[in-house]
Amino acid sequence: MFKGLFKTHPKAAVALGALLTGAVLFFTFSDDYVKTFKDNLVPELVGVAVDLALIVFVLDIIALKQEKKRSRQLEKRAREYLRFIVVNMLKNDELFEITKSALPSIVDYDANKHDFKFFASERLRSNEVIDALIVALSRENKTVNEHIKKHVETELSSFHCKRPMNPRSDVVNV
C-alpha cells in the first residue's frame, strides 16, 4: 500500500511520516492524553490553521496579480504583432490598392503606413482597417497569404516566449 508513496507523492509521504512521528511522541511522552490535547494541541492546531489560511490567501493574491500582469503582457505583445503584420501588409502596394477599394478612408495611411497604431482609443478605426484587409486578402492572390503564414509560423515561438519582444516593422516587407 505504501510501497510507491514516496516516489509518486514525496510531499505527502513526508507529511504522513511527520504525522506518525508526532503521534508516537505524543502517546509516548504524554500522561493525560485528553488534558494535553485540550490544553496544548487544540490551540496550537487552531493557530496553525489560521496561519495556513493567511498564507494561502496571500499566495492566492500574489498569484492573481502575476496572472493579470502576464495577461497584460500577452495582450500587449499580441497588439504589437498585429500592428506589425497590418503595417507590413499595408506596405504592399497591390494589397493596399485592393484594401482601398474595400475601405476608401484608408488613404490616410498612404503617406506613412506606420501611422496605423492599433490603440484601444481607436478601436473602431482599427477594426475597419483589419476588416478591409481581410476582404482584400480574400481577393488577393496566394503569394501574400503564403508569405503571411510563413511569417506567422516563424514568429509564433517568439510570441510565446517569456520575455517581451519588440518586432521591428522594417524587417519583413510584404
Order of alpha helices (4+ residues) and beta strands (2+ residues): alpha-alpha-alpha-alpha-alpha-alpha-alpha
